[in-house]
């Protein structure tokens, strides 16, 4: 049985930020920006609380856009697709 190991991006917000325009936070994607700081700043004065905001923002992500901008997200999707194809 083949085994695949997928490690998530340490800073999950970088995957979210790769689809900045779709997060409904009035963000424009800037490859050189710090993802978590950009998201936190866009939410002010609301506090960014990961267990609250990560699911909300994840739901808004344009998967194709994020995949085209984030090599680590693209790799994760590829590996997860390979794993899914092995399930009968």
Biopython code that builds the backbone (N, CA, C, O; Angstrom):
import numpy as np
from Bio.PDB.StructureBuilder import StructureBuilder

atoms = [
    (1, "UNK", "N", (0.856, -1.180, 0.000)),
    (1, "UNK", "CA", (0.000, 0.000, 0.000)),
    (1, "UNK", "C", (0.894, 1.234, 0.000)),
    (1, "UNK", "O", (1.724, 1.396, 0.895)),
    (2, "UNK", "N", (0.736, 2.093, -0.983)),
    (2, "UNK", "CA", (1.530, 3.322, -1.017)),
    (2, "UNK", "C", (1.199, 4.226, 0.168)),
    (2, "UNK", "O", (0.074, 4.233, 0.668)),
    (3, "UNK", "N", (2.180, 4.972, 0.596)),
    (3, "UNK", "CA", (2.002, 5.909, 1.705)),
    (3, "UNK", "C", (2.413, 7.298, 1.221)),
    (3, "UNK", "O", (3.461, 7.459, 0.595)),
    (4, "UNK", "N", (1.594, 8.284, 1.509)),
    (4, "UNK", "CA", (1.892, 9.679, 1.186)),
    (4, "UNK", "C", (1.877, 10.471, 2.477)),
    (4, "UNK", "O", (1.015, 10.268, 3.333)),
    (5, "UNK", "N", (2.816, 11.359, 2.611)),
    (5, "UNK", "CA", (2.849, 12.243, 3.769)),
    (5, "UNK", "C", (2.679, 13.671, 3.266)),
    (5, "UNK", "O", (3.415, 14.129, 2.392)),
    (6, "UNK", "N", (1.703, 14.361, 3.829)),
    (6, "UNK", "CA", (1.450, 15.744, 3.459)),
    (6, "UNK", "C", (1.562, 16.579, 4.720)),
    (6, "UNK", "O", (0.863, 16.329, 5.702)),
    (7, "UNK", "N", (2.433, 17.560, 4.694)),
    (7, "UNK", "CA", (2.587, 18.471, 5.819)),
    (7, "UNK", "C", (1.986, 19.810, 5.431)),
    (7, "UNK", "O", (2.333, 20.385, 4.400)),
    (8, "UNK", "N", (1.097, 20.291, 6.252)),
    (8, "UNK", "CA", (0.443, 21.567, 5.967)),
    (8, "UNK", "C", (1.430, 22.716, 6.109)),
    (8, "UNK", "O", (2.411, 22.634, 6.848)),
    (9, "UNK", "N", (1.146, 23.773, 5.389)),
    (9, "UNK", "CA", (1.922, 25.001, 5.507)),
    (9, "UNK", "C", (1.903, 25.444, 6.966)),
    (9, "UNK", "O", (0.842, 25.491, 7.589)),
    (10, "UNK", "N", (3.055, 25.764, 7.502)),
    (10, "UNK", "CA", (3.139, 26.165, 8.901)),
    (10, "UNK", "C", (2.267, 27.394, 9.165)),
    (10, "UNK", "O", (1.645, 27.508, 10.221)),
    (11, "UNK", "N", (2.231, 28.284, 8.224)),
    (11, "UNK", "CA", (1.413, 29.478, 8.344)),
    (11, "UNK", "C", (0.202, 29.303, 7.422)),
    (11, "UNK", "O", (0.242, 29.712, 6.261)),
    (12, "UNK", "N", (-0.847, 28.712, 7.923)),
    (12, "UNK", "CA", (-2.042, 28.415, 7.139)),
    (12, "UNK", "C", (-2.591, 29.657, 6.440)),
    (12, "UNK", "O", (-3.173, 29.572, 5.358)),
    (13, "UNK", "N", (-2.397, 30.794, 7.069)),
    (13, "UNK", "CA", (-2.893, 32.037, 6.493)),
    (13, "UNK", "C", (-2.272, 32.330, 5.131)),
    (13, "UNK", "O", (-2.862, 33.053, 4.328)),
    (14, "UNK", "N", (-1.091, 31.778, 4.862)),
    (14, "UNK", "CA", (-0.486, 32.003, 3.543)),
    (14, "UNK", "C", (-1.312, 31.330, 2.453)),
    (14, "UNK", "O", (-1.385, 31.837, 1.333)),
    (15, "UNK", "N", (-1.931, 30.203, 2.764)),
    (15, "UNK", "CA", (-2.826, 29.544, 1.801)),
    (15, "UNK", "C", (-4.094, 30.376, 1.624)),
    (15, "UNK", "O", (-4.579, 30.541, 0.504)),
    (16, "UNK", "N", (-4.628, 30.898, 2.721)),
    (16, "UNK", "CA", (-5.803, 31.753, 2.635)),
    (16, "UNK", "C", (-5.494, 33.004, 1.815)),
    (16, "UNK", "O", (-6.255, 33.387, 0.926)),
    (17, "UNK", "N", (-4.375, 33.625, 2.129)),
    (17, "UNK", "CA", (-3.993, 34.888, 1.491)),
    (17, "UNK", "C", (-3.722, 34.719, -0.002)),
    (17, "UNK", "O", (-3.821, 35.686, -0.757)),
    (18, "UNK", "N", (-3.389, 33.533, -0.430)),
    (18, "UNK", "CA", (-3.156, 33.288, -1.854)),
    (18, "UNK", "C", (-4.424, 33.539, -2.669)),
    (18, "UNK", "O", (-4.362, 33.647, -3.894)),
    (19, "UNK", "N", (-5.548, 33.631, -2.010)),
    (19, "UNK", "CA", (-6.824, 33.964, -2.649)),
    (19, "UNK", "C", (-7.389, 35.233, -1.995)),
    (19, "UNK", "O", (-8.588, 35.321, -1.731)),
    (20, "UNK", "N", (-6.531, 36.193, -1.744)),
    (20, "UNK", "CA", (-6.870, 37.392, -0.969)),
    (20, "UNK", "C", (-8.135, 38.097, -1.446)),
    (20, "UNK", "O", (-8.958, 38.516, -0.632)),
    (21, "UNK", "N", (-8.290, 38.226, -2.742)),
    (21, "UNK", "CA", (-9.419, 38.977, -3.283)),
    (21, "UNK", "C", (-10.770, 38.326, -2.998)),
    (21, "UNK", "O", (-11.797, 39.004, -3.041)),
    (22, "UNK", "N", (-10.787, 37.042, -2.713)),
    (22, "UNK", "CA", (-12.044, 36.326, -2.507)),
    (22, "UNK", "C", (-12.440, 36.215, -1.036)),
    (22, "UNK", "O", (-13.477, 35.631, -0.721)),
    (23, "UNK", "N", (-11.639, 36.760, -0.146)),
    (23, "UNK", "CA", (-11.896, 36.611, 1.285)),
    (23, "UNK", "C", (-12.897, 37.615, 1.844)),
    (23, "UNK", "O", (-13.225, 37.564, 3.029)),
    (24, "UNK", "N", (-13.385, 38.527, 1.006)),
    (24, "UNK", "CA", (-14.318, 39.573, 1.443)),
    (24, "UNK", "C", (-13.738, 40.423, 2.568)),
    (24, "UNK", "O", (-14.435, 40.795, 3.512)),
    (25, "UNK", "N", (-12.431, 40.723, 2.445)),
    (25, "UNK", "CA", (-11.757, 41.568, 3.434)),
    (25, "UNK", "C", (-11.170, 42.825, 2.796)),
    (25, "UNK", "O", (-10.387, 43.535, 3.427)),
    (26, "UNK", "N", (-11.540, 43.094, 1.570)),
    (26, "UNK", "CA", (-11.001, 44.234, 0.824)),
    (26, "UNK", "C", (-9.473, 44.160, 0.751)),
    (26, "UNK", "O", (-8.781, 45.152, 0.980)),
    (27, "UNK", "N", (-8.965, 42.979, 0.432)),
    (27, "UNK", "CA", (-7.524, 42.749, 0.296)),
    (27, "UNK", "C", (-7.156, 42.620, -1.171)),
    (27, "UNK", "O", (-7.920, 42.086, -1.975)),
    (28, "UNK", "N", (-5.991, 43.109, -1.500)),
    (28, "UNK", "CA", (-5.414, 42.892, -2.820)),
    (28, "UNK", "C", (-4.172, 42.034, -2.612)),
    (28, "UNK", "O", (-3.360, 42.323, -1.733)),
    (29, "UNK", "N", (-4.019, 41.002, -3.398)),
    (29, "UNK", "CA", (-2.882, 40.090, -3.249)),
    (29, "UNK", "C", (-1.576, 40.795, -3.569)),
    (29, "UNK", "O", (-1.454, 41.484, -4.582)),
    (30, "UNK", "N", (-0.610, 40.611, -2.694)),
    (30, "UNK", "CA", (0.749, 41.129, -2.891)),
    (30, "UNK", "C", (1.689, 40.009, -2.478)),
    (30, "UNK", "O", (1.774, 39.655, -1.302)),
    (31, "UNK", "N", (2.392, 39.459, -3.456)),
    (31, "UNK", "CA", (3.257, 38.301, -3.207)),
    (31, "UNK", "C", (4.275, 38.542, -2.103)),
    (31, "UNK", "O", (4.681, 37.600, -1.423)),
    (32, "UNK", "N", (4.695, 39.792, -1.914)),
    (32, "UNK", "CA", (5.716, 40.093, -0.917)),
    (32, "UNK", "C", (5.145, 40.395, 0.472)),
    (32, "UNK", "O", (5.902, 40.582, 1.423)),
    (33, "UNK", "N", (3.821, 40.443, 0.593)),
    (33, "UNK", "CA", (3.194, 40.769, 1.875)),
    (33, "UNK", "C", (3.235, 39.587, 2.836)),
    (33, "UNK", "O", (3.288, 38.431, 2.413)),
    (34, "UNK", "N", (3.210, 39.885, 4.116)),
    (34, "UNK", "CA", (3.116, 38.861, 5.155)),
    (34, "UNK", "C", (1.633, 38.511, 5.322)),
    (34, "UNK", "O", (0.831, 39.356, 5.720)),
    (35, "UNK", "N", (1.282, 37.279, 5.019)),
    (35, "UNK", "CA", (-0.117, 36.858, 4.948)),
    (35, "UNK", "C", (-0.887, 37.096, 6.244)),
    (35, "UNK", "O", (-1.943, 37.727, 6.235)),
    (36, "UNK", "N", (-0.362, 36.597, 7.347)),
    (36, "UNK", "CA", (-1.110, 36.705, 8.599)),
    (36, "UNK", "C", (-1.276, 38.167, 9.010)),
    (36, "UNK", "O", (-2.350, 38.555, 9.471)),
    (37, "UNK", "N", (-0.248, 38.970, 8.853)),
    (37, "UNK", "CA", (-0.348, 40.396, 9.194)),
    (37, "UNK", "C", (-1.379, 41.081, 8.304)),
    (37, "UNK", "O", (-2.159, 41.904, 8.783)),
    (38, "UNK", "N", (-1.390, 40.754, 7.022)),
    (38, "UNK", "CA", (-2.341, 41.367, 6.093)),
    (38, "UNK", "C", (-3.776, 41.029, 6.459)),
    (38, "UNK", "O", (-4.648, 41.898, 6.429)),
    (39, "UNK", "N", (-4.025, 39.778, 6.802)),
    (39, "UNK", "CA", (-5.370, 39.358, 7.189)),
    (39, "UNK", "C", (-5.781, 40.023, 8.494)),
    (39, "UNK", "O", (-6.892, 40.540, 8.609)),
    (40, "UNK", "N", (-4.888, 40.009, 9.476)),
    (40, "UNK", "CA", (-5.193, 40.647, 10.764)),
    (40, "UNK", "C", (-5.483, 42.131, 10.577)),
    (40, "UNK", "O", (-6.420, 42.658, 11.176)),
    (41, "UNK", "N", (-4.698, 42.801, 9.761)),
    (41, "UNK", "CA", (-4.891, 44.234, 9.522)),
    (41, "UNK", "C", (-6.223, 44.504, 8.833)),
    (41, "UNK", "O", (-6.906, 45.478, 9.152)),
    (42, "UNK", "N", (-6.587, 43.649, 7.899)),
    (42, "UNK", "CA", (-7.835, 43.832, 7.163)),
    (42, "UNK", "C", (-9.058, 43.644, 8.065)),
    (42, "UNK", "O", (-10.121, 44.202, 7.794)),
    (43, "UNK", "N", (-8.911, 42.874, 9.118)),
    (43, "UNK", "CA", (-10.025, 42.607, 10.027)),
    (43, "UNK", "C", (-10.202, 43.675, 11.105)),
    (43, "UNK", "O", (-11.245, 43.726, 11.757)),
    (44, "UNK", "N", (-9.203, 44.519, 11.298)),
    (44, "UNK", "CA", (-9.292, 45.521, 12.362)),
    (44, "UNK", "C", (-10.549, 46.364, 12.207)),
    (44, "UNK", "O", (-10.897, 46.726, 11.083)),
    (45, "UNK", "N", (-11.230, 46.685, 13.274)),
    (45, "UNK", "CA", (-10.883, 46.519, 14.680)),
    (45, "UNK", "C", (-11.261, 45.158, 15.261)),
    (45, "UNK", "O", (-11.063, 44.919, 16.453)),
    (46, "UNK", "N", (-11.803, 44.265, 14.434)),
    (46, "UNK", "CA", (-12.130, 42.925, 14.909)),
    (46, "UNK", "C", (-10.849, 42.140, 15.120)),
    (46, "UNK", "O", (-9.917, 42.231, 14.321)),
    (47, "UNK", "N", (-10.806, 41.364, 16.204)),
    (47, "UNK", "CA", (-9.628, 40.559, 16.492)),
    (47, "UNK", "C", (-9.640, 39.284, 15.648)),
    (47, "UNK", "O", (-10.676, 38.643, 15.472)),
    (48, "UNK", "N", (-8.467, 38.938, 15.136)),
    (48, "UNK", "CA", (-8.320, 37.689, 14.377)),
    (48, "UNK", "C", (-8.114, 36.551, 15.358)),
    (48, "UNK", "O", (-7.076, 36.467, 16.015)),
    (49, "UNK", "N", (-9.104, 35.676, 15.454)),
    (49, "UNK", "CA", (-9.040, 34.493, 16.315)),
    (49, "UNK", "C", (-9.075, 33.289, 15.385)),
    (49, "UNK", "O", (-10.071, 33.058, 14.699)),
    (50, "UNK", "N", (-7.991, 32.525, 15.361)),
    (50, "UNK", "CA", (-7.852, 31.441, 14.383)),
    (50, "UNK", "C", (-9.027, 30.470, 14.350)),
    (50, "UNK", "O", (-9.531, 30.188, 13.262)),
    (51, "UNK", "N", (-9.498, 29.936, 15.501)),
    (51, "UNK", "CA", (-10.595, 28.970, 15.432)),
    (51, "UNK", "C", (-11.893, 29.563, 14.876)),
    (51, "UNK", "O", (-12.756, 28.827, 14.398)),
    (52, "UNK", "N", (-12.030, 30.874, 14.935)),
    (52, "UNK", "CA", (-13.222, 31.534, 14.408)),
    (52, "UNK", "C", (-13.035, 31.899, 12.945)),
    (52, "UNK", "O", (-13.896, 31.607, 12.115)),
    (53, "UNK", "N", (-11.919, 32.535, 12.626)),
    (53, "UNK", "CA", (-11.723, 33.087, 11.290)),
    (53, "UNK", "C", (-11.210, 32.098, 10.258)),
    (53, "UNK", "O", (-11.577, 32.206, 9.088)),
    (54, "UNK", "N", (-10.381, 31.146, 10.638)),
    (54, "UNK", "CA", (-9.857, 30.211, 9.630)),
    (54, "UNK", "C", (-10.960, 29.451, 8.902)),
    (54, "UNK", "O", (-10.896, 29.350, 7.677)),
    (55, "UNK", "N", (-11.971, 28.909, 9.589)),
    (55, "UNK", "CA", (-13.047, 28.233, 8.849)),
    (55, "UNK", "C", (-13.830, 29.190, 7.948)),
    (55, "UNK", "O", (-14.163, 28.836, 6.817)),
    (56, "UNK", "N", (-14.128, 30.398, 8.437)),
    (56, "UNK", "CA", (-14.862, 31.371, 7.630)),
    (56, "UNK", "C", (-14.091, 31.736, 6.370)),
    (56, "UNK", "O", (-14.652, 31.755, 5.274)),
    (57, "UNK", "N", (-12.800, 32.026, 6.527)),
    (57, "UNK", "CA", (-11.981, 32.426, 5.389)),
    (57, "UNK", "C", (-11.716, 31.247, 4.459)),
    (57, "UNK", "O", (-11.671, 31.422, 3.241)),
    (58, "UNK", "N", (-11.542, 30.064, 5.009)),
    (58, "UNK", "CA", (-11.317, 28.865, 4.187)),
    (58, "UNK", "C", (-12.497, 28.631, 3.254)),
    (58, "UNK", "O", (-12.321, 28.216, 2.109)),
    (59, "UNK", "N", (-13.684, 28.896, 3.745)),
    (59, "UNK", "CA", (-14.899, 28.711, 2.941)),
    (59, "UNK", "C", (-14.942, 29.670, 1.748)),
    (59, "UNK", "O", (-15.581, 29.375, 0.738)),
    (60, "UNK", "N", (-14.272, 30.806, 1.862)),
    (60, "UNK", "CA", (-14.297, 31.838, 0.818)),
    (60, "UNK", "C", (-13.177, 31.699, -0.210)),
    (60, "UNK", "O", (-13.207, 32.374, -1.239)),
    (61, "UNK", "N", (-12.207, 30.852, 0.041)),
    (61, "UNK", "CA", (-11.037, 30.734, -0.830)),
    (61, "UNK", "C", (-11.420, 30.211, -2.212)),
    (61, "UNK", "O", (-12.201, 29.269, -2.343)),
    (62, "UNK", "N", (-10.864, 30.830, -3.218)),
    (62, "UNK", "CA", (-10.966, 30.327, -4.589)),
    (62, "UNK", "C", (-9.822, 29.320, -4.739)),
    (62, "UNK", "O", (-8.658, 29.707, -4.841)),
    (63, "UNK", "N", (-10.153, 28.049, -4.750)),
    (63, "UNK", "CA", (-9.153, 26.978, -4.750)),
    (63, "UNK", "C", (-8.188, 27.113, -5.935)),
    (63, "UNK", "O", (-6.974, 27.008, -5.758)),
    (64, "UNK", "N", (-8.710, 27.340, -7.112)),
    (64, "UNK", "CA", (-7.867, 27.454, -8.302)),
    (64, "UNK", "C", (-6.912, 28.632, -8.224)),
    (64, "UNK", "O", (-5.743, 28.516, -8.594)),
    (65, "UNK", "N", (-7.408, 29.769, -7.741)),
    (65, "UNK", "CA", (-6.567, 30.953, -7.606)),
    (65, "UNK", "C", (-5.469, 30.717, -6.570)),
    (65, "UNK", "O", (-4.300, 31.015, -6.815)),
    (66, "UNK", "N", (-5.854, 30.182, -5.418)),
    (66, "UNK", "CA", (-4.870, 29.905, -4.375)),
    (66, "UNK", "C", (-3.829, 28.889, -4.852)),
    (66, "UNK", "O", (-2.641, 29.025, -4.557)),
    (67, "UNK", "N", (-4.274, 27.888, -5.578)),
    (67, "UNK", "CA", (-3.370, 26.861, -6.102)),
    (67, "UNK", "C", (-2.366, 27.472, -7.083)),
    (67, "UNK", "O", (-1.200, 27.078, -7.100)),
    (68, "UNK", "N", (-2.808, 28.423, -7.893)),
    (68, "UNK", "CA", (-1.907, 29.031, -8.879)),
    (68, "UNK", "C", (-0.876, 29.955, -8.243)),
    (68, "UNK", "O", (0.169, 30.214, -8.839)),
    (69, "UNK", "N", (-1.155, 30.453, -7.047)),
    (69, "UNK", "CA", (-0.248, 31.396, -6.386)),
    (69, "UNK", "C", (0.600, 30.765, -5.295)),
    (69, "UNK", "O", (1.623, 31.327, -4.903)),
    (70, "UNK", "N", (0.196, 29.621, -4.809)),
    (70, "UNK", "CA", (0.891, 29.006, -3.670)),
    (70, "UNK", "C", (1.402, 27.617, -4.041)),
    (70, "UNK", "O", (0.624, 26.665, -4.099)),
    (71, "UNK", "N", (2.704, 27.495, -4.291)),
    (71, "UNK", "CA", (3.257, 26.183, -4.629)),
    (71, "UNK", "C", (3.009, 25.125, -3.555)),
    (71, "UNK", "O", (2.766, 23.963, -3.881)),
    (72, "UNK", "N", (3.065, 25.509, -2.287)),
    (72, "UNK", "CA", (2.852, 24.520, -1.225)),
    (72, "UNK", "C", (1.396, 24.058, -1.202)),
    (72, "UNK", "O", (1.127, 22.888, -0.930)),
    (73, "UNK", "N", (0.459, 24.954, -1.483)),
    (73, "UNK", "CA", (-0.950, 24.578, -1.549)),
    (73, "UNK", "C", (-1.185, 23.660, -2.748)),
    (73, "UNK", "O", (-1.921, 22.679, -2.651)),
    (74, "UNK", "N", (-0.564, 23.980, -3.862)),
    (74, "UNK", "CA", (-0.688, 23.142, -5.062)),
    (74, "UNK", "C", (-0.147, 21.738, -4.795)),
    (74, "UNK", "O", (-0.762, 20.751, -5.197)),
    (75, "UNK", "N", (1.004, 21.642, -4.117)),
    (75, "UNK", "CA", (1.571, 20.320, -3.782)),
    (75, "UNK", "C", (0.636, 19.541, -2.876)),
    (75, "UNK", "O", (0.421, 18.347, -3.082)),
    (76, "UNK", "N", (0.078, 20.211, -1.869)),
    (76, "UNK", "CA", (-0.828, 19.531, -0.946)),
    (76, "UNK", "C", (-2.047, 18.988, -1.682)),
    (76, "UNK", "O", (-2.464, 17.853, -1.451)),
    (77, "UNK", "N", (-2.616, 19.799, -2.567)),
    (77, "UNK", "CA", (-3.783, 19.338, -3.326)),
    (77, "UNK", "C", (-3.437, 18.162, -4.234)),
    (77, "UNK", "O", (-4.224, 17.225, -4.369)),
    (78, "UNK", "N", (-2.269, 18.212, -4.850)),
    (78, "UNK", "CA", (-1.839, 17.110, -5.715)),
    (78, "UNK", "C", (-1.712, 15.824, -4.914)),
    (78, "UNK", "O", (-2.225, 14.782, -5.323)),
    (79, "UNK", "N", (-1.038, 15.891, -3.784)),
    (79, "UNK", "CA", (-0.846, 14.696, -2.955)),
    (79, "UNK", "C", (-2.163, 14.176, -2.394)),
    (79, "UNK", "O", (-2.392, 12.967, -2.356)),
    (80, "UNK", "N", (-3.026, 15.088, -1.958)),
    (80, "UNK", "CA", (-4.328, 14.645, -1.448)),
    (80, "UNK", "C", (-5.162, 14.015, -2.556)),
    (80, "UNK", "O", (-5.904, 13.065, -2.306)),
    (81, "UNK", "N", (-5.048, 14.532, -3.778)),
    (81, "UNK", "CA", (-5.731, 13.937, -4.921)),
    (81, "UNK", "C", (-5.223, 12.525, -5.209)),
    (81, "UNK", "O", (-5.998, 11.625, -5.532)),
    (82, "UNK", "N", (-3.898, 12.350, -5.087)),
    (82, "UNK", "CA", (-3.315, 11.012, -5.285)),
    (82, "UNK", "C", (-3.832, 10.029, -4.239)),
    (82, "UNK", "O", (-4.149, 8.883, -4.555)),
    (83, "UNK", "N", (-3.912, 10.487, -2.995)),
    (83, "UNK", "CA", (-4.417, 9.631, -1.926)),
    (83, "UNK", "C", (-5.893, 9.287, -2.191)),
    (83, "UNK", "O", (-6.298, 8.133, -2.056)),
    (84, "UNK", "N", (-6.684, 10.292, -2.567)),
    (84, "UNK", "CA", (-8.105, 10.060, -2.823)),
    (84, "UNK", "C", (-8.318, 9.065, -3.969)),
    (84, "UNK", "O", (-9.273, 8.289, -3.950)),
    (85, "UNK", "N", (-7.435, 9.092, -4.954)),
    (85, "UNK", "CA", (-7.589, 8.182, -6.093)),
    (85, "UNK", "C", (-7.343, 6.722, -5.703)),
    (85, "UNK", "O", (-7.734, 5.811, -6.433)),
    (86, "UNK", "N", (-6.706, 6.501, -4.577)),
    (86, "UNK", "CA", (-6.435, 5.139, -4.110)),
    (86, "UNK", "C", (-7.607, 4.530, -3.334)),
    (86, "UNK", "O", (-7.644, 3.322, -3.098)),
    (87, "UNK", "N", (-8.550, 5.368, -2.944)),
    (87, "UNK", "CA", (-9.702, 4.894, -2.161)),
    (87, "UNK", "C", (-10.714, 4.282, -3.119)),
    (87, "UNK", "O", (-11.138, 4.918, -4.084)),
    (88, "UNK", "N", (-11.097, 3.036, -2.840)),
    (88, "UNK", "CA", (-12.054, 2.362, -3.736)),
    (88, "UNK", "C", (-13.448, 2.980, -3.672)),
    (88, "UNK", "O", (-14.358, 2.524, -4.366)),
]
sb = StructureBuilder()
sb.init_structure("model")
sb.init_model(0)
sb.init_chain("A")
sb.init_seg("    ")
for serial, (resi, resn, name, xyz) in enumerate(atoms, 1):
    if name == "N":
        sb.init_residue(resn, " ", resi, " ")
    sb.init_atom(name, np.array(xyz, "f"), 0.0, 1.0, " ", f" {name:<3s}", serial, name[0])
structure = sb.get_structure()
